[in-house]
Amino acid sequence: MEFIVQKIGMSRTIGSSSTAVTLLKVLNAKVCSLREDGKALVAYAQGKEINKAIEGQQKKYGLSKEFNRFATLQVANQEVGDLQTEVLSAGKIVKSTFRTKGRGFSGAMKRWNFQGGPAAHGSRFHRRLGSIGNREWPGRVQPGKKMAGHYGNEQVSVRNEILSFDSENGILVLKGSVAGFNNAYGKIKVIG
């Protein structure tokens, strides 16, 4: 079963052995229509602007104005209505999918963890990439060469253990970390 979540942030458990945890808010969602393959069209609130296409979907499924985003998810529901979250209480492991923090156009040292050159004595080679080509053959830069460029903002999935789930407030506590900044939206899938 899949759910749309928002990352609250990270914390630690209190006890003899402290563990790093990530807090996720399971968003209130409504199942609009069910498909035969076990998936469903789900509406949730993301706090973004509404256009005419979204207004048409809200009118079609009889949704309030707060439900302004739609996704296709695998759900446990057998009928249209509120998304059932009881699976999270019984689940042990989830697959969390988020986008990593975007770091823009970065140099090779930051992006690929290159060492760089000597810092002093007139080397004039500090944070640059250096030579990138071959000799006469093949006379071109090889595909996949680690160079400066766009860094971050990639989709990353990790497996996390569920420590607890507060069904009343929709707060899910996962062991370890997930990618993304605080308040980022992502998706979790219960796999065990």
C-alpha positions in Angstrom: 0.0 0.0 0.0 1.2 3.5 -0.9 0.8 6.8 0.8 1.7 10.5 0.1 3.7 11.9 3.0 5.4 15.2 4.1 8.7 15.1 5.8 8.5 16.9 9.2 12.2 16.5 10.1 14.6 14.3 12.1 14.9 13.6 15.8 16.3 11.0 18.2 14.7 8.5 20.4 15.2 8.9 24.2 16.6 5.9 26.0 19.7 3.9 26.8 20.5 3.5 23.1 19.5 6.6 21.2 18.4 6.1 17.6 18.1 8.7 14.8 14.6 8.8 13.4 12.7 10.7 10.7 9.2 12.0 11.3 6.7 11.9 8.4 3.2 13.3 8.3 0.8 11.0 6.4 -1.4 13.3 4.4 -5.2 13.2 4.6 -6.3 11.7 1.3 -9.5 10.6 -0.4 -9.9 7.7 -2.9 -11.7 9.1 -5.9 -12.0 6.0 -8.1 -10.7 2.4 -8.0 -9.2 0.4 -10.8 -9.2 -3.3 -11.4 -5.4 -3.7 -10.9 -5.5 -2.6 -7.2 -4.6 1.0 -7.9 -6.7 4.0 -7.3 -6.9 7.8 -8.1 -6.2 9.5 -4.8 -6.8 13.3 -4.0 -4.7 15.0 -1.4 -4.0 18.6 -0.2 -0.7 20.2 -1.1 -1.5 23.9 -0.6 -0.8 25.0 -4.2 -2.8 27.1 -6.6 -5.9 25.7 -8.3 -6.5 25.8 -12.1 -9.6 24.9 -14.1 -8.5 21.3 -14.7 -8.2 20.7 -10.9 -11.6 22.5 -10.3 -13.1 20.1 -12.9 -11.7 17.1 -11.1 -13.0 18.4 -7.7 -16.5 18.8 -9.2 -16.4 15.4 -10.8 -15.5 13.6 -7.6 -17.4 15.9 -5.2 -14.3 17.0 -3.3 -13.8 20.1 -1.1 -11.4 22.9 -2.2 -8.6 21.6 0.0 -8.0 18.5 -2.1 -6.1 20.0 -5.0 -3.6 17.4 -6.1 -4.1 13.9 -7.5 -1.9 10.7 -7.7 -2.3 7.1 -8.7 -1.5 4.8 -5.7 -1.8 1.2 -4.7 -4.4 1.3 -1.9 -6.1 -1.1 0.6 -9.5 0.4 0.1 -12.3 -1.6 -1.4 -14.6 1.4 -1.9 -14.4 5.1 -2.6 -13.8 7.4 0.5 -11.1 8.2 3.0 -7.8 6.4 2.5 -7.3 3.6 5.0 -4.1 3.9 7.1 -4.5 0.8 9.3 -1.8 -0.9 7.2 0.9 1.4 8.7 0.2 0.2 12.3 0.8 -3.4 11.3 3.6 -2.7 8.9 7.3 -3.2 9.7 9.3 -1.9 6.7 8.5 0.9 4.2 10.2 2.0 1.0 10.5 5.9 1.1 10.8 7.8 -2.2 11.8 11.5 -2.0 13.8 13.9 -4.1 17.2 14.9 -2.8 18.1 18.5 -2.0 18.9 20.5 -5.1 22.4 22.0 -5.0 22.4 23.7 -8.4 25.4 23.8 -10.7 28.3 22.5 -8.6 32.0 22.0 -9.3 33.7 18.6 -9.5 35.1 18.8 -5.9 31.7 19.2 -4.3 29.8 17.1 -6.8 32.1 14.1 -7.0 34.2 14.5 -3.8 37.5 15.1 -5.7 40.6 16.0 -3.7 41.8 19.1 -5.5 45.4 20.3 -5.8 48.0 21.7 -3.3 46.9 24.8 -1.4 50.1 26.7 -1.5 53.5 27.3 -3.0 52.3 28.6 -6.4 50.7 25.4 -7.7 47.9 27.4 -9.3 45.8 24.2 -9.3 43.4 24.3 -6.3 39.7 23.4 -7.0 39.8 22.9 -10.8 39.0 19.6 -12.5 42.2 19.3 -14.5 42.7 17.4 -17.7 39.6 15.6 -19.1 40.7 14.1 -22.5 42.9 11.4 -23.9 45.8 11.7 -26.4 45.3 11.4 -30.1 43.1 8.4 -29.8 40.1 8.5 -29.2 40.5 12.2 -29.3 37.3 13.0 -27.4 36.0 13.1 -23.9 34.6 9.7 -22.8 30.9 9.4 -21.9 30.2 9.5 -18.2 33.2 11.6 -17.3 32.9 13.1 -13.8 32.7 16.9 -14.4 31.0 20.0 -13.0 27.3 20.1 -13.5 23.8 19.9 -12.0 24.0 18.3 -8.5 21.0 17.0 -6.4 17.3 17.0 -7.1 17.3 13.3 -7.9 14.7 10.8 -6.9 16.0 8.4 -4.2 14.4 5.4 -2.6 15.5 3.9 0.7 14.1 1.2 3.0 13.3 2.2 6.6 11.9 0.3 9.6 8.7 1.6 11.1 9.2 2.4 14.8 5.7 3.8 15.5 2.6 5.3 13.9 0.2 7.7 15.6 -3.0 7.1 13.6 -4.8 10.0 15.3 -2.4 12.7 14.2 -1.0 10.8 11.1 2.6 10.9 12.4 4.9 8.1 11.2 8.3 7.5 12.9 10.9 5.8 10.7 14.3 4.5 11.8 17.2 6.3 10.0 17.0 9.1 7.4 15.2 9.8 4.2 16.3 12.1 1.4 14.9 15.6 0.9 14.5 18.8 2.9 12.1 19.4 5.7 8.4 19.8 4.5 9.3 18.0 1.3 6.6 15.8 -0.2 7.2 12.1 -1.0 5.7 8.7 -1.2 6.0 5.6 1.0 5.2 2.0 0.2 4.6 -0.6 2.8 6.6 -3.7 1.8 6.7 -5.8 5.0 
